[in-house]
Amino acid sequence: MIEQEYIMLIMNCKKYVKKAAFQKRTWLSFIPSYLKFYHVIGDETMNQPYRFDDENQILWVRIPDDYNSLPKKVINAYEAVFNTFQFNYLFKTDDDQILVNQKFFDMLTGLITKRVPRPHYGGFIVNVDKPYLSQYNKIHPELPDKLPLYVTKYCSGRFYFLSRSAVSNLLNKKDFIHNEYLEDYAIGFHLNPVFKENMLSLATNQFFTDIEMSDFPKWVEEGKI
């Protein structure tokens, strides 16, 4: 088991490897040395469940590399990290995010370590106080037309963190998470409520912004990717 206090997984796919390259050229080059990161890519043809490519900072998982498989990709990546590293906290974000405040991780780890008791889960908290049908298929038409969300609290997928104990709990719900379509909701919904009693609320929209695909031609010209 490899000792690594903080690990960050960034959900990526083969189609958008340029997003990962841009992240590496920009904000990922400034993250603290105590934070190890991997971009997560799916490859259902693999012989093994997962593979760490440390040279290219990629975690490959044996999962289809499509949007509907994102919950599967996430929980299988968590399992790979859980089995490989002795970590305290796992951070999750996406390949379409840019960190706009370089002090974010120092601030976050400080908040986590000073809080009593230490939180197991945190991010931008979404409170689903009554069931409703998601309209997210209007953005991602590959999703089912009728996708119910039930009462729960979860952290937005833009960025959230989980303790090792929380990840362990989620791995016991792996089969249930495989049947979900919305990754961030699935994590919050299936996480045992005991791990949400001391959630840390983060205004992640103040620290991260979206990468716009329309910016890619400009980045190529500027030599950033």
MOPE-V986239 format. One record per residue. SS is DSSP state (h for helix, s for strand, l for the rest). BURIAL is 1 if it has 16 or more other C-alpha atoms within 10 Angstrom, else 0. Layout:
ss=[SS/SS]
burial=[BURIAL/BURIAL]
//
This chain:
ss=[l/s/s/l/l/s/s/s/s/s/s/l/l/h/h/h/h/h/h/h/h/h/h/h/h/l/h/h/h/h/l/l/l/l/s/s/s/s/s/s/s/s/l/l/l/l/l/l/l/s/s/s/s/l/l/l/l/s/s/s/s/l/l/l/l/l/h/h/h/h/h/h/h/h/h/h/h/h/h/h/h/h/h/h/s/s/l/l/s/s/s/s/s/s/l/l/s/s/s/l/l/l/l/h/h/h/h/h/h/h/h/h/h/h/l/l/l/l/l/l/s/s/s/s/s/s/s/s/l/l/l/s/s/l/l/h/h/h/l/l/l/l/l/l/l/l/l/s/s/l/l/s/s/s/s/s/s/s/s/s/s/s/s/h/h/h/h/h/h/h/h/l/l/h/h/h/h/h/l/l/l/l/h/h/h/h/h/h/h/h/l/l/h/h/h/h/l/l/l/s/s/l/l/h/h/h/l/s/s/s/l/l/h/h/h/h/h/h/h/h/h/l/l/l/l]
burial=[0/0/0/1/0/1/1/1/1/1/1/1/1/0/0/0/0/1/1/1/0/1/1/1/0/0/0/1/0/0/1/0/0/0/0/1/1/1/1/1/1/1/1/0/0/0/0/0/1/1/0/1/0/0/0/0/0/1/1/1/1/1/1/1/1/1/0/1/1/1/1/1/1/1/1/1/1/1/1/1/1/1/0/0/1/1/1/0/1/1/1/1/1/1/1/1/1/1/1/0/0/0/0/1/1/0/0/0/0/0/0/1/0/0/0/0/0/0/1/1/1/1/1/1/1/0/0/0/0/0/0/0/0/0/0/0/0/0/0/0/0/0/1/0/0/0/1/0/1/0/0/1/1/1/1/1/1/1/1/1/1/1/1/1/1/1/1/0/0/1/1/0/1/1/0/0/1/1/0/1/1/1/1/1/1/1/1/1/1/1/1/0/0/0/1/1/0/1/1/1/0/1/0/1/0/0/1/1/0/0/0/0/0/0/0/1/0/0/0/0/0/0/0/0/1]
//
